[in-house]
């Protein structure tokens, strides 16, 4: 049995398991309460809560313009993550303790704010000797300011100024139309997307006049992708013919922080007959540096450099018979791709690329949420000996999740697999809500495929993990 068939069978088994559990629990609930009095009570409570929210909002709107509202709310999470490799060298890869803190509030009826930050310390670097000093320095600890901004609303206009995430896409675990923010790729695509995105200092102006919506952004000092250092579990290889190829590398050349080097973007949205359309344009930089190189006596000398690039794209969504259809398209102009062609003078080729996805969301039996996506990435006029990726790559992603015991047990599974070659990421997990403030996630991240595949290159980094989180 091939690896792909094996994991497809595992996924189908997981889906059938969730379906049977949900069906049996629904049947037991119906037997115990044939008249469903609790459902009616729940609906009545929801209506009362909604009425209370509407009354509260009306009272806020009746306040004199400019009246101060000094309310502020503190929230946060404390999480312990422990992870270990599944195969090969079965060593601990993480014993990280992390804290997220956020304060939200309102200064007046029109002005609100948010301040948030994150701090973590990973004791795996103290208790083990699994990583080199450079990796330890880069990933042992961190203290960072996250989403921190002021919001101002005036009629149809909304303004946001500060460190923020601007989300234009909604793909499963990957980035297609979501092209604005730089990304922290030191743990590949395993963290939640809102933690992979790096909040950037900038301004966002929004104008709403149903059914039209417009967004204009300016980021004067762009951030760039963060990558793991060599020797870390998810370090990407340099574009060289083999792992034994001798190489040297210099510090990346980043653009100067001035007004000319900022990011500029525009997104226009329109709703009609249940369709939600949007189009966007973004003048930005390659978040991943282009690895310009020279070859001297067989030694590859790399100078990473960030270059200007543009994105033009569109998204759509539409609900049809309880199925939400959606799509994302991005045309990437003047991207940079590495080539292994020894005749190429600098090892970098400037090419355009097309990335798109078509997907659907559907809920089976009102309990099992599914998302299915078909994705394709195309490099136009690809160079010879393209390094690190295929000129035409097709893949499929499937996410299945459900919950039972009043939402206290929530299994979930995500599979992303290439249709061109054996290359797969399989992510089963279960969320356990122990108490209202405590949640325990147990899961696995399993990589399979050839060593030159997007997921296969990390096939020795398959892991099991535990996340224990206290929220307040």
CORFENRA-V954156 format. One record per pair of residues at least 24 apart in sequence whose ideal C-beta (glycine too) atoms are under 8 Angstrom apart, sorted by the first residue. I is the first residue (numbers start at 1). GAP is how many residues later the second one is. If there is no record, write none. Layout:
# CORFENRA-V954156
i=I gap=GAP
i=I gap=GAP
This chain:
# CORFENRA-V954156
i=2 gap=420
i=3 gap=419
i=3 gap=421
i=3 gap=445
i=3 gap=446
i=4 gap=413
i=4 gap=418
i=4 gap=420
i=7 gap=408
i=7 gap=410
i=7 gap=417
i=7 gap=419
i=7 gap=441
i=10 gap=416
i=11 gap=387
i=11 gap=389
i=11 gap=402
i=11 gap=404
i=11 gap=415
i=14 gap=386
i=14 gap=397
i=14 gap=399
i=14 gap=414
i=15 gap=353
i=15 gap=355
i=15 gap=385
i=15 gap=398
i=17 gap=394
i=18 gap=350
i=18 gap=382
i=18 gap=383
i=18 gap=384
i=18 gap=393
i=19 gap=345
i=19 gap=346
i=19 gap=349
i=19 gap=383
i=21 gap=381
i=21 gap=383
i=22 gap=343
i=22 gap=345
i=22 gap=346
i=22 gap=380
i=22 gap=382
i=23 gap=342
i=25 gap=379
i=25 gap=380
i=26 gap=339
i=26 gap=341
i=60 gap=49
i=61 gap=48
i=63 gap=46
i=65 gap=44
i=66 gap=42
i=66 gap=43
i=67 gap=41
i=67 gap=42
i=68 gap=39
i=68 gap=40
i=69 gap=37
i=69 gap=38
i=69 gap=39
i=69 gap=40
i=70 gap=35
i=70 gap=36
i=70 gap=37
i=71 gap=34
i=71 gap=35
i=72 gap=31
i=72 gap=32
i=72 gap=33
i=73 gap=30
i=73 gap=31
i=73 gap=32
i=74 gap=27
i=74 gap=28
i=74 gap=29
i=75 gap=26
i=75 gap=27
i=75 gap=28
i=75 gap=29
i=75 gap=396
i=75 gap=397
i=76 gap=24
i=76 gap=25
i=76 gap=26
i=76 gap=395
i=76 gap=396
i=77 gap=392
i=77 gap=393
i=77 gap=394
i=77 gap=395
i=78 gap=391
i=78 gap=392
i=79 gap=388
i=79 gap=389
i=79 gap=390
i=79 gap=391
i=80 gap=386
i=80 gap=387
i=80 gap=388
i=81 gap=384
i=81 gap=385
i=81 gap=386
i=82 gap=383
i=82 gap=384
i=83 gap=380
i=83 gap=381
i=83 gap=382
i=83 gap=383
i=84 gap=379
i=84 gap=380
i=84 gap=381
i=85 gap=375
i=85 gap=376
i=85 gap=377
i=85 gap=378
i=86 gap=358
i=86 gap=360
i=86 gap=376
i=86 gap=377
i=86 gap=378
i=87 gap=373
i=87 gap=375
i=88 gap=372
i=89 gap=371
i=91 gap=37
i=91 gap=39
i=92 gap=32
i=92 gap=35
i=92 gap=36
i=92 gap=38
i=93 gap=31
i=93 gap=37
i=93 gap=140
i=93 gap=368
i=93 gap=370
i=94 gap=28
i=94 gap=30
i=94 gap=371
i=95 gap=27
i=95 gap=28
i=95 gap=29
i=95 gap=32
i=96 gap=24
i=96 gap=25
i=96 gap=26
i=96 gap=27
i=96 gap=28
i=97 gap=24
i=97 gap=25
i=97 gap=26
i=100 gap=46
i=102 gap=44
i=102 gap=45
i=110 gap=42
i=110 gap=43
i=110 gap=44
i=111 gap=39
i=111 gap=40
i=111 gap=41
i=112 gap=38
i=112 gap=39
i=113 gap=36
i=113 gap=37
i=113 gap=38
i=114 gap=33
i=114 gap=34
i=114 gap=35
i=114 gap=37
i=115 gap=33
i=116 gap=29
i=116 gap=30
i=116 gap=31
i=116 gap=32
i=117 gap=26
i=117 gap=27
i=117 gap=28
i=117 gap=29
i=117 gap=31
i=118 gap=24
i=118 gap=25
i=118 gap=26
i=118 gap=28
i=119 gap=24
i=119 gap=25
i=131 gap=100
i=131 gap=101
i=132 gap=97
i=132 gap=98
i=132 gap=99
i=134 gap=95
i=134 gap=96
i=134 gap=97
i=135 gap=93
i=135 gap=94
i=135 gap=95
i=135 gap=96
i=135 gap=97
i=138 gap=48
i=138 gap=90
i=138 gap=91
i=138 gap=94
i=139 gap=47
i=139 gap=89
i=139 gap=90
i=139 gap=93
i=145 gap=54
i=146 gap=53
i=147 gap=52
i=148 gap=51
i=156 gap=51
i=156 gap=52
i=156 gap=53
i=157 gap=48
i=157 gap=49
i=157 gap=50
i=158 gap=47
i=158 gap=48
i=158 gap=49
i=158 gap=50
i=159 gap=44
i=159 gap=45
i=159 gap=46
i=159 gap=47
i=160 gap=43
i=160 gap=44
i=160 gap=46
i=161 gap=42
i=161 gap=43
i=162 gap=39
i=163 gap=36
i=163 gap=37
i=163 gap=38
i=164 gap=35
i=164 gap=36
i=164 gap=38
i=164 gap=40
i=165 gap=29
i=165 gap=32
i=165 gap=34
i=165 gap=35
i=166 gap=36
i=166 gap=38
i=166 gap=49
i=166 gap=51
i=166 gap=99
i=167 gap=30
i=168 gap=99
i=168 gap=110
i=168 gap=112
i=168 gap=145
i=168 gap=147
i=169 gap=146
i=169 gap=159
i=170 gap=145
i=170 gap=156
i=170 gap=158
i=171 gap=157
i=171 gap=186
i=171 gap=188
i=171 gap=202
i=171 gap=204
i=171 gap=226
i=172 gap=187
i=172 gap=199
i=172 gap=201
i=172 gap=225
i=172 gap=227
i=172 gap=242
i=172 gap=244
i=173 gap=224
i=173 gap=241
i=173 gap=243
i=173 gap=252
i=174 gap=201
i=174 gap=223
i=174 gap=242
i=176 gap=152
i=176 gap=153
i=176 gap=154
i=176 gap=179
i=176 gap=180
i=176 gap=181
i=176 gap=199
i=177 gap=103
i=177 gap=136
i=177 gap=137
i=177 gap=138
i=177 gap=151
i=177 gap=152
i=177 gap=153
i=179 gap=103
i=179 gap=105
i=179 gap=132
i=179 gap=134
i=179 gap=151
i=180 gap=37
i=180 gap=39
i=180 gap=83
i=180 gap=85
i=180 gap=102
i=180 gap=104
i=181 gap=42
i=182 gap=40
i=182 gap=41
i=182 gap=42
i=182 gap=43
i=182 gap=44
i=182 gap=105
i=183 gap=42
i=183 gap=43
i=183 gap=104
i=184 gap=41
i=184 gap=42
i=185 gap=40
i=185 gap=41
i=185 gap=42
i=185 gap=43
i=185 gap=49
i=185 gap=51
i=186 gap=40
i=186 gap=41
i=186 gap=42
i=186 gap=46
i=186 gap=48
i=187 gap=41
i=187 gap=46
i=187 gap=47
i=188 gap=46
i=188 gap=270
i=189 gap=236
i=190 gap=44
i=190 gap=255
i=198 gap=25
i=198 gap=27
i=198 gap=28
i=200 gap=63
i=202 gap=60
i=202 gap=61
i=210 gap=61
i=211 gap=59
i=211 gap=60
i=211 gap=61
i=212 gap=56
i=212 gap=57
i=212 gap=58
i=213 gap=55
i=213 gap=56
i=213 gap=57
i=214 gap=52
i=214 gap=53
i=214 gap=54
i=214 gap=55
i=215 gap=50
i=215 gap=51
i=215 gap=52
i=215 gap=53
i=215 gap=54
i=216 gap=49
i=216 gap=50
i=217 gap=46
i=217 gap=47
i=217 gap=48
i=217 gap=49
i=217 gap=50
i=218 gap=44
i=218 gap=45
i=218 gap=46
i=218 gap=47
i=219 gap=43
i=219 gap=44
i=220 gap=37
i=220 gap=39
i=220 gap=42
i=221 gap=36
i=221 gap=41
i=222 gap=33
i=222 gap=39
i=222 gap=40
i=222 gap=41
i=222 gap=62
i=222 gap=63
i=224 gap=28
i=224 gap=30
i=224 gap=61
i=224 gap=63
i=224 gap=65
i=224 gap=82
i=225 gap=62
i=225 gap=63
i=227 gap=61
i=233 gap=225
i=233 gap=228
i=234 gap=224
i=234 gap=227
i=236 gap=152
i=236 gap=221
i=237 gap=151
i=237 gap=220
i=238 gap=53
i=238 gap=62
i=238 gap=64
i=239 gap=52
i=239 gap=54
i=239 gap=99
i=239 gap=100
i=239 gap=101
i=239 gap=108
i=239 gap=148
i=239 gap=149
i=240 gap=60
i=240 gap=100
i=241 gap=99
i=245 gap=53
i=245 gap=55
i=246 gap=52
i=246 gap=53
i=246 gap=54
i=247 gap=52
i=247 gap=53
i=247 gap=54
i=247 gap=55
i=248 gap=51
i=248 gap=52
i=248 gap=53
i=248 gap=54
i=249 gap=52
i=249 gap=53
i=249 gap=54
i=249 gap=55
i=250 gap=51
i=250 gap=52
i=250 gap=53
i=250 gap=54
i=251 gap=53
i=252 gap=37
i=252 gap=52
i=252 gap=53
i=252 gap=54
i=253 gap=36
i=253 gap=50
i=253 gap=51
i=253 gap=52
i=253 gap=53
i=254 gap=52
i=255 gap=30
i=255 gap=51
i=261 gap=24
i=274 gap=44
i=274 gap=45
i=275 gap=41
i=275 gap=42
i=275 gap=43
i=276 gap=40
i=276 gap=41
i=276 gap=42
i=277 gap=37
i=277 gap=38
i=277 gap=39
i=278 gap=36
i=278 gap=37
i=278 gap=38
i=279 gap=33
i=279 gap=34
i=279 gap=35
i=280 gap=31
i=280 gap=32
i=280 gap=33
i=280 gap=34
i=280 gap=35
i=281 gap=29
i=281 gap=30
i=281 gap=31
i=281 gap=32
i=282 gap=28
i=282 gap=29
i=282 gap=30
i=283 gap=25
i=283 gap=27
i=284 gap=24
i=284 gap=25
i=284 gap=26
i=284 gap=27
i=285 gap=24
i=286 gap=49
i=286 gap=50
i=290 gap=46
i=290 gap=48
i=290 gap=58
i=291 gap=47
i=291 gap=56
i=291 gap=57
i=292 gap=54
i=292 gap=55
i=292 gap=56
i=293 gap=53
i=293 gap=54
i=293 gap=55
i=294 gap=52
i=295 gap=47
i=300 gap=47
i=307 gap=27
i=307 gap=29
i=307 gap=43
i=308 gap=26
i=309 gap=24
i=309 gap=25
i=309 gap=26
i=309 gap=27
i=310 gap=24
i=322 gap=40
i=322 gap=41
i=323 gap=37
i=323 gap=38
i=323 gap=39
i=324 gap=36
i=324 gap=37
i=324 gap=38
i=325 gap=33
i=325 gap=34
i=325 gap=35
i=326 gap=32
i=326 gap=33
i=326 gap=34
i=326 gap=35
i=327 gap=29
i=327 gap=30
i=327 gap=31
i=327 gap=32
i=328 gap=28
i=328 gap=29
i=329 gap=25
i=329 gap=26
i=329 gap=27
i=330 gap=24
i=330 gap=25
i=330 gap=26
i=337 gap=42
i=337 gap=45
i=337 gap=46
i=337 gap=49
i=337 gap=50
i=337 gap=52
i=338 gap=48
i=338 gap=49
i=338 gap=50
i=339 gap=44
i=339 gap=45
i=339 gap=46
i=339 gap=47
i=339 gap=48
i=340 gap=45
i=340 gap=46
i=340 gap=47
i=341 gap=42
i=341 gap=43
i=341 gap=44
i=344 gap=39
i=349 gap=34
i=351 gap=28
i=351 gap=29
i=351 gap=30
i=351 gap=31
i=351 gap=32
i=352 gap=28
i=352 gap=29
i=353 gap=24
i=353 gap=25
i=353 gap=26
i=353 gap=27
i=354 gap=24
i=354 gap=26
i=359 gap=38
i=367 gap=35
i=367 gap=36
i=367 gap=37
i=368 gap=32
i=368 gap=33
i=368 gap=34
i=369 gap=30
i=369 gap=31
i=369 gap=32
i=369 gap=33
i=370 gap=28
i=370 gap=29
i=370 gap=30
i=371 gap=26
i=371 gap=27
i=371 gap=28
i=372 gap=24
i=372 gap=25
i=372 gap=26
i=373 gap=24
i=373 gap=25
i=388 gap=64
i=389 gap=65
i=390 gap=30
i=390 gap=31
i=392 gap=28
i=393 gap=25
i=393 gap=27
i=393 gap=61
i=394 gap=24
i=394 gap=25
i=394 gap=26
i=395 gap=24
i=395 gap=25
i=395 gap=28
i=407 gap=26
i=408 gap=24
i=408 gap=25
i=408 gap=26
i=409 gap=24
i=416 gap=39
i=418 gap=31
i=418 gap=35
i=418 gap=36
i=418 gap=37
i=421 gap=28
i=421 gap=29
i=421 gap=32
i=422 gap=26
i=422 gap=27
i=422 gap=28
i=422 gap=31
i=422 gap=34
i=423 gap=25
i=423 gap=26
i=423 gap=27
i=423 gap=30
i=423 gap=31
i=423 gap=32
i=423 gap=33
i=424 gap=24
i=424 gap=25
i=424 gap=31
i=424 gap=32
i=425 gap=30
i=437 gap=33
i=437 gap=34
i=437 gap=35
i=438 gap=30
i=438 gap=31
i=438 gap=32
i=438 gap=33
i=439 gap=28
i=439 gap=29
i=439 gap=30
i=439 gap=32
i=440 gap=26
i=440 gap=27
i=440 gap=28
i=440 gap=29
i=441 gap=24
i=441 gap=25
i=441 gap=26
i=441 gap=27
i=441 gap=28
i=442 gap=24
i=443 gap=24
